[in-house]
Amino acid sequence: MARLKAFQGVVQQNADIADSVVVYIEEAHPSDGWISTDAPYQIPTHRCLQDRLNAAQLMHLEVPGCLVVVDSMENSSNTAYGAYFDRLYILQEGKVVYQGGRGPEGYRISELRDWLDHYREKMVKPRNLVIHV
């Protein structure tokens, strides 16, 4: 949950320069599988898309103001982005410009924040053009 709070802070701080999306993938610690003792919710393995959609509603409560979408039951987003358990990405014009490490060990919200801060600085820097005539 601490990671979600940190993510939510970055989302709010950068809402003027970035749209944020959470892609809810398969449950990492399903209540009928590899159970985590510190899991805030008991969510069983998704057996159909409706199960995944229901579980994603809980995610939406954790990151208000952020679009939450779900991966297909074939886990195509998870496979394409190597997101299992969680991972941070920044896309610009359809291209990956930042790829964080795989969570939980490689999940670095500070790297995401730094990238966005640097991007913001580039946006507001005046670009002076010197012309010699």
Rosetta blueprint (number, residue, H / E / L):
1 M L
2 A H
3 R H
4 L H
5 K H
6 A H
7 F H
8 Q H
9 G H
10 V H
11 V H
12 Q H
13 Q H
14 N L
15 A L
16 D L
17 I L
18 A L
19 D L
20 S L
21 V E
22 V E
23 V E
24 Y E
25 I L
26 E L
27 E L
28 A L
29 H L
30 P L
31 S L
32 D L
33 G L
34 W L
35 I L
36 S L
37 T L
38 D L
39 A L
40 P L
41 Y L
42 Q L
43 I L
44 P L
45 T L
46 H L
47 R L
48 C L
49 L H
50 Q H
51 D H
52 R H
53 L H
54 N H
55 A H
56 A H
57 Q H
58 L H
59 M H
60 H H
61 L H
62 E H
63 V L
64 P L
65 G L
66 C L
67 L E
68 V E
69 V E
70 V E
71 D L
72 S L
73 M L
74 E L
75 N L
76 S H
77 S H
78 N H
79 T H
80 A H
81 Y H
82 G L
83 A L
84 Y L
85 F L
86 D L
87 R L
88 L L
89 Y E
90 I E
91 L E
92 Q E
93 E L
94 G L
95 K E
96 V E
97 V E
98 Y E
99 Q E
100 G L
101 G L
102 R L
103 G L
104 P L
105 E L
106 G L
107 Y L
108 R L
109 I H
110 S H
111 E H
112 L H
113 R H
114 D H
115 W H
116 L H
117 D H
118 H H
119 Y H
120 R H
121 E H
122 K H
123 M H
124 V H
125 K L
126 P L
127 R L
128 N L
129 L L
130 V L
131 I L
132 H L
133 V L
